[in-house]
Amino acid sequence: MGKKRVIAETGAGQHGVATATVCALLGLECIVYMGTEDVRRQSPNVARMKMLGAEVRGVEAGSRTLKDAMNEAIATGSPTSAPPTTASAAPRGRIRIR
């Protein structure tokens, strides 16, 4: 498809970890939206996503949970939205699966 980045949303973090893993394997940029309340509660999964090279963007709107993270991810991924202003500083390496 020629896309270079994947935008995802997550609440508990499992979807974000899975998406970050696939992006790391394929060398794609990964941006995961997560409500700041969920970021606080699910810090181990946030750490895993970051270790895999994903950029985790906390969402402060509304209840700061999955519902608001979904809205933010959809707004960012729409063709009419502006391109992101920040990029992940994490290195993009290949992961080998044996």
N, C-alpha and C positions, 0 to 999 in steps of 0.2 A: 504494500500500500504506500510505501515511501514515507511513512510518518517517522519522526525522530524522537517524539516524546509521548508518554502515556500519562494521562491525568486520571486519578482515582480518588475515591472517598472511602473512609472507613470509620467505624465507631469503636469497636473493641481492638482493632488493629490487625486481625488475621488477614483480611482482604488486602490491606496495605502491605503486609509482609509478603504475601504471595505475589502481588503485583511488582513489588520491588525486586523480588527474586528473579522473576521472568525478565524484567528490564535489565538487571545485571547480567543475566545470561546472554541477552541479545544486544547488549551495548546501547540501550535506549535511555533517554532521560526520563526520570520518574518523578512526578509531583503528586503527593498525597495530601488531600485535605482532611483535616480532623478537627473536631471541636476542641477548644482548649480545655474544657472539662474532661473530655475523653483522653486528651494528651496527658493530663495530670494522672488520671486513674490507670492508664495503660502504658506507663513509661517503659516497661521492658520491651513491648512491641514497637514503640517509637524508636528506641535504641537499635533494635534489629533493622528497622527500615533504613535508618541513617547509616548503619554499618554496610548495608547493601547499596548505598549510594543514592537513596531517595531523598528528595527535599520534602520535609514534612511542614506543611503550612497550617498553623493553628487558626481557627476561625472564632472570632470574638462575638459574632452576631447572635442575636436571639438567645436560645438556651445553651449555646456553645457545645452542642452535641451533634450526633449524626445528621439529623434533619438539616441543620444549618450548613454542615460540611457538604452535603449533597447539593444544596442550592449554590454554594460557592463554586464547587467543581463544575457544575453544569454551566454557570455563568462564564467561567474561565474558558471552558472548552467550546463555547458557541462561536461560530464564525465571525460574529459581529463584535466580539470582545477584543480588547487590546492585548497585545502579546505580554507575557509576564515580564516584570521589571527586574526580577532577581533570578539567579541561576544557582544551582547546587554547586557547592565548592568541593564536594566529595569526588574522589577519583573514579573513573569508570573503567573497571578492569573486567577481565573474563574470569568466570568461575568454572572450574572443571568438576564435572560429575563423573565419578568412577563407577 
